[in-house]
Amino acid sequence: MAYFLEYLIPAENGGADVPVGDAAVVGGTPQGVVHLDTLPARSRIAAEAIEGARTEAENLLQHSKAETGELYDDPSDSLEAGSGRKVATFRPGAGWSES
């Protein structure tokens, strides 16, 4: 099975300015930039069943700055956000809930 964990990583030092599209620098000032306080991530979780995927996802979250995450079953093996079927959500203090 192909499981994926989607989570948000808090940006350090007040966030990050990220260029979008064909961002250009005009007069020393970047144009076409968006400020992000969190950075989205989607990581593949190697597991044969949902129980193993949850365990691996929790390990990943414990070693990141993210606190919550959504677990997807995605047979297409896509890195596209939201691809597949959301099967569970993890929240600190509450653990996993079925989606």
GIMO-V147954 format. One record per residue. N is the residue number from 1. RES is the residue in one small letter. PSI is psi as a letter, one per 40 degrees, with the letter a starting at -180 (* if undefined). NEAR is the number of other ideal C-beta (glycine too) atoms within 8 Angstrom. Layout:
BEGIN
n->N res->RES psi->PSI near->NEAR
n->N res->RES psi->PSI near->NEAR
END
This chain:
BEGIN
n->1 res->m psi->i near->8
n->2 res->a psi->h near->10
n->3 res->y psi->i near->17
n->4 res->f psi->i near->15
n->5 res->l psi->h near->14
n->6 res->e psi->h near->11
n->7 res->y psi->i near->14
n->8 res->l psi->h near->9
n->9 res->i psi->h near->11
n->10 res->p psi->h near->8
n->11 res->a psi->i near->11
n->12 res->e psi->i near->4
n->13 res->n psi->f near->4
n->14 res->g psi->e near->4
n->15 res->g psi->a near->8
n->16 res->a psi->i near->7
n->17 res->d psi->h near->9
n->18 res->v psi->h near->8
n->19 res->p psi->i near->8
n->20 res->v psi->i near->7
n->21 res->g psi->b near->5
n->22 res->d psi->g near->4
n->23 res->a psi->h near->10
n->24 res->a psi->i near->7
n->25 res->v psi->h near->8
n->26 res->v psi->h near->6
n->27 res->g psi->f near->4
n->28 res->g psi->e near->4
n->29 res->t psi->h near->6
n->30 res->p psi->h near->9
n->31 res->q psi->i near->8
n->32 res->g psi->f near->9
n->33 res->v psi->i near->10
n->34 res->v psi->i near->6
n->35 res->h psi->h near->8
n->36 res->l psi->h near->10
n->37 res->d psi->e near->6
n->38 res->t psi->i near->8
n->39 res->l psi->h near->8
n->40 res->p psi->i near->9
n->41 res->a psi->i near->10
n->42 res->r psi->h near->9
n->43 res->s psi->h near->8
n->44 res->r psi->h near->8
n->45 res->i psi->h near->12
n->46 res->a psi->h near->5
n->47 res->a psi->i near->12
n->48 res->e psi->d near->4
n->49 res->a psi->i near->7
n->50 res->i psi->d near->11
n->51 res->e psi->d near->7
n->52 res->g psi->d near->9
n->53 res->a psi->d near->13
n->54 res->r psi->d near->12
n->55 res->t psi->d near->9
n->56 res->e psi->d near->12
n->57 res->a psi->d near->14
n->58 res->e psi->d near->9
n->59 res->n psi->d near->8
n->60 res->l psi->d near->13
n->61 res->l psi->d near->14
n->62 res->q psi->d near->6
n->63 res->h psi->e near->5
n->64 res->s psi->i near->9
n->65 res->k psi->e near->4
n->66 res->a psi->i near->11
n->67 res->e psi->d near->5
n->68 res->t psi->i near->11
n->69 res->g psi->i near->12
n->70 res->e psi->h near->12
n->71 res->l psi->h near->18
n->72 res->y psi->i near->14
n->73 res->d psi->h near->11
n->74 res->d psi->g near->12
n->75 res->p psi->e near->7
n->76 res->s psi->e near->7
n->77 res->d psi->f near->6
n->78 res->s psi->i near->8
n->79 res->l psi->e near->6
n->80 res->e psi->h near->6
n->81 res->a psi->h near->6
n->82 res->g psi->e near->6
n->83 res->s psi->h near->10
n->84 res->g psi->a near->12
n->85 res->r psi->h near->6
n->86 res->k psi->h near->9
n->87 res->v psi->d near->10
n->88 res->a psi->i near->12
n->89 res->t psi->h near->11
n->90 res->f psi->h near->14
n->91 res->r psi->h near->9
n->92 res->p psi->h near->6
n->93 res->g psi->d near->4
n->94 res->a psi->d near->5
n->95 res->g psi->a near->6
n->96 res->w psi->i near->8
n->97 res->s psi->i near->8
n->98 res->e psi->i near->5
n->99 res->s psi->* near->7
END
